[in-house]
């Protein structure tokens, strides 16, 4: 059952349930992806978070049947994403509906990344596939999370993004084009928009923003946003995150796939030098 949260959190729940179903040869039934997000509406966020028409949905009849079965079958919540030894004579429903079951959000999912990526693209509606194919691939993709992150001062400062962009361009000795993916009002990020070669990504469904951001050659992420985490998890890019981001790692560094992950502190000389080396190693063309 998908929680009433943002898309990145929904995807975490879906991925655990999907992988578990594949490993154990079980049918997967998913509650509706779409629905009104009252918090986003009340806060007048730029993103409505409706998620309507993104994915091929489980039929209403199947969802209704599972709701009935939940009353009479054995329920096991949040099982480990692995092979499960079950009594064949016991009718059981394995229920995934919690976002955080482990501090390492992608710990159970890393080894299944290719499966998850394939299934995610496979459940996109034809309209989403058509729209995605119409967008150019970003070179440097930047995710600036604002929206509900402004509550409790969870936002990542603009200085972090601006310094990262400048350092990338200085190190590569070229004005690499930058695409900004954001839910911020342009007035909130006017300083970064004033830099040359900066473009705000066209308004589109959130899943397409995640998938397009994942295709970037270099990716600069906000802290603590599962939206950006998913773009990194699906990518083979240089991924830059703030040094104080709570996730230790999203994926394992894999030079053969061009995936590098840097937790960067622009006030620390050693961290800056490590970042420069990673920029030099990144495959842009």
C-alpha positions in Angstrom: 0.0 0.0 0.0 1.6 3.3 -1.1 1.8 5.9 1.6 0.3 9.4 1.2 3.7 11.0 0.6 5.9 12.4 -2.2 6.8 10.3 -5.2 10.3 9.4 -4.0 8.9 7.9 -0.8 6.2 6.0 -2.7 8.8 4.6 -5.0 10.8 3.2 -2.1 7.7 1.3 -0.9 6.9 0.1 -4.4 10.4 -1.1 -5.1 10.6 -3.2 -1.9 7.3 -4.8 -2.6 8.0 -5.4 -6.3 11.4 -7.0 -5.7 10.0 -9.2 -2.9 7.2 -10.3 -5.3 9.7 -11.2 -8.1 12.0 -13.1 -5.7 9.1 -15.2 -4.4 7.0 -15.6 -7.5 4.1 -13.7 -6.0 1.5 -11.3 -7.6 2.0 -7.6 -6.9 -1.0 -5.5 -6.1 -0.3 -1.7 -5.7 -2.7 0.8 -4.3 -3.4 3.9 -6.5 -0.4 6.1 -7.2 -2.5 9.2 -7.7 -4.5 11.3 -5.2 -4.8 14.7 -3.8 -1.9 15.9 -1.6 -3.6 18.4 0.7 -0.4 19.6 2.2 1.0 20.6 -1.1 -2.3 22.4 -2.0 -2.5 24.2 1.3 1.1 25.3 1.1 0.5 26.4 -2.5 3.5 24.5 -3.7 4.5 24.7 -7.4 4.1 20.9 -7.6 0.6 19.5 -7.0 1.9 15.9 -6.4 -1.2 14.3 -8.0 0.8 11.6 -9.9 -2.2 10.9 -12.1 -1.5 9.1 -15.4 2.1 8.3 -14.6 1.9 4.5 -14.2 -0.1 1.5 -15.3 -2.3 1.0 -12.3 -3.4 -2.2 -10.6 -7.1 -2.7 -11.4 -9.8 -1.5 -9.0 -11.1 -5.1 -8.8 -7.7 -6.5 -7.7 -7.3 -3.7 -5.1 -10.8 -4.4 -3.7 -10.1 -8.2 -3.5 -6.9 -7.6 -1.5 -8.7 -5.3 0.9 -11.2 -8.2 1.5 -8.4 -10.7 1.9 -6.6 -8.5 4.4 -9.5 -9.2 6.8 -9.1 -13.0 6.6 -5.6 -13.8 5.5 -2.4 -13.9 7.6 -0.7 -10.4 7.3 3.0 -10.0 7.5 4.2 -6.4 7.4 7.5 -5.3 6.0 9.2 -8.6 5.5 12.9 -8.6 4.5 13.4 -8.2 0.8 14.6 -11.7 0.2 13.4 -15.3 -0.4 10.7 -16.1 2.2 10.0 -19.6 3.5 6.2 -19.7 3.8 3.8 -22.5 4.8 2.1 -23.3 1.6 -1.1 -24.1 3.5 -1.3 -20.6 5.0 -2.9 -17.9 3.0 -0.6 -14.9 3.5 -0.5 -11.3 2.4 2.9 -9.5 2.6 2.3 -5.9 3.2 4.7 -3.0 2.4 3.5 0.4 3.4 6.4 2.0 5.4 9.0 4.3 3.8 11.8 4.0 6.4 12.4 0.5 7.7 16.1 0.9 7.7 18.4 3.9 8.0 20.0 2.8 4.8 17.1 3.6 2.5 18.5 1.6 -0.5 20.3 -1.1 1.4 17.9 -3.9 0.4 17.5 -2.6 -3.1 21.1 -1.9 -4.4 21.7 -5.5 -5.7 18.4 -5.3 -7.5 19.0 -2.0 -9.3 18.7 -3.3 -12.8 15.5 -5.1 -12.1 14.0 -2.0 -10.4 15.0 0.3 -13.3 13.5 -2.0 -15.9 10.3 -2.5 -14.0 10.0 1.3 -13.4 10.3 2.1 -17.0 8.0 -0.8 -17.9 5.1 0.5 -15.8 5.2 4.0 -17.3 2.1 4.8 -19.4 2.7 5.2 -23.1 2.1 9.0 -22.7 4.9 9.2 -20.2 7.3 7.3 -22.6 6.4 9.7 -25.4 6.9 12.8 -23.3 10.2 11.6 -21.9 11.6 10.9 -25.4 10.9 14.5 -26.4 13.4 16.1 -23.9 17.1 16.7 -24.4 19.5 15.0 -22.0 20.9 17.4 -19.3 24.7 17.7 -19.0 24.8 19.1 -15.4 21.5 18.4 -13.7 20.8 20.3 -10.4 17.9 19.4 -8.0 17.0 22.3 -5.7 14.4 21.1 -3.3 12.2 23.8 -1.6 8.4 23.2 -1.2 7.7 21.5 2.1 11.5 21.5 2.9 11.1 25.2 3.8 9.3 24.1 6.9 11.8 23.4 9.7 14.7 24.9 7.6 15.5 21.7 5.7 16.6 23.5 2.5 20.1 23.2 1.1 21.7 26.7 0.8 22.1 28.2 -2.7 25.8 28.8 -2.0 26.3 25.0 -2.2 24.8 24.8 -5.6 26.5 27.9 -7.0 30.0 26.8 -5.7 29.5 23.4 -7.2 28.5 24.7 -10.6 31.4 27.2 -10.6 33.9 24.5 -9.6 32.7 22.1 -12.3 33.1 24.7 -15.0 36.5 25.9 -13.7 37.8 22.3 -13.5 36.5 21.3 -17.0 37.5 24.8 -18.4 34.2 25.2 -20.2 30.8 26.7 -19.5 28.9 23.4 -19.2 25.1 23.9 -19.6 23.2 23.4 -16.4 19.5 22.4 -16.0 17.7 23.2 -12.8 15.0 20.9 -11.5 13.2 22.6 -8.7 9.9 23.2 -7.0 11.1 26.7 -6.0 9.6 29.9 -7.2 12.2 31.6 -9.5 12.4 34.5 -7.0 13.8 32.0 -4.4 16.7 31.0 -6.6 17.3 34.2 -8.5 21.1 34.2 -7.7 21.7 30.9 -9.4 19.5 31.8 -12.3 21.6 34.9 -12.9 24.6 32.7 -13.7 25.3 32.2 -17.4 24.2 29.0 -19.1 21.5 28.1 -16.6 18.1 26.7 -17.7 15.1 25.8 -15.6 13.7 22.4 -16.7 10.3 22.7 -18.4 7.3 21.9 -16.3 6.4 18.2 -16.6 5.2 15.2 -14.5 7.4 14.5 -11.5 8.4 11.0 -12.6 9.8 12.5 -15.9 11.9 15.0 -13.9 13.4 12.1 -11.9 14.1 10.1 -15.0 15.5 13.0 -17.0 17.6 14.2 -14.0 19.0 10.6 -13.8 20.3 10.9 -17.3 22.6 13.9 -16.4 26.4 13.4 -16.8 26.9 15.3 -13.5 24.2 15.6 -10.9 24.1 18.0 -7.9 21.5 17.1 -5.3 19.8 18.7 -2.3 20.1 17.0 1.0 17.6 14.5 2.3 15.4 14.4 -0.7 14.2 10.9 -1.9 13.3 12.6 -5.2 16.9 13.3 -5.9 18.0 10.0 -4.3 16.0 8.1 -6.9 17.6 10.1 -9.8 21.0 9.1 -8.4 20.0 5.5 -7.8 18.9 5.1 -11.5 21.9 6.9 -13.0 25.5 6.2 -14.1 26.8 9.7 -13.3 28.9 11.8 -11.0 26.6 12.5 -8.1 27.3 15.4 -5.7 25.6 15.6 -2.3 26.1 17.9 0.7 28.6 16.5 3.2 26.0 16.5 6.0 23.4 14.5 4.0 22.0 11.8 6.3 22.4 8.9 3.8 25.9 7.5 3.9 25.6 6.3 0.4 23.0 5.7 -2.3 25.0 3.3 -4.4 28.5 1.9 -4.4 31.0 3.8 -6.5 31.6 1.9 -9.7 34.1 3.4 -12.1 33.4 0.9 -14.8 29.8 2.2 -15.0 31.0 5.8 -14.5 29.0 6.1 -11.2 30.8 8.2 -8.6 29.3 9.6 -5.4 30.8 12.5 -3.6 29.7 14.0 -0.3 31.1 17.5 -0.7 32.0 20.3 1.8 32.9 23.4 -0.2 34.5 24.9 2.9 37.0 22.0 3.3 40.1 22.1 1.0 40.5 18.3 1.0 36.9 17.8 0.0 37.3 20.4 -2.8 40.3 18.5 -4.1 38.5 15.2 -4.1 35.6 16.9 -5.9 38.0 18.2 -8.6 39.5 14.8 -9.2 36.0 13.3 -9.5 35.0 16.0 -12.0 38.1 15.2 -14.1 37.3 11.5 -14.1 33.6 12.0 -15.1 32.8 11.0 -18.6 30.9 13.8 -20.2 30.7 12.9 -23.9 
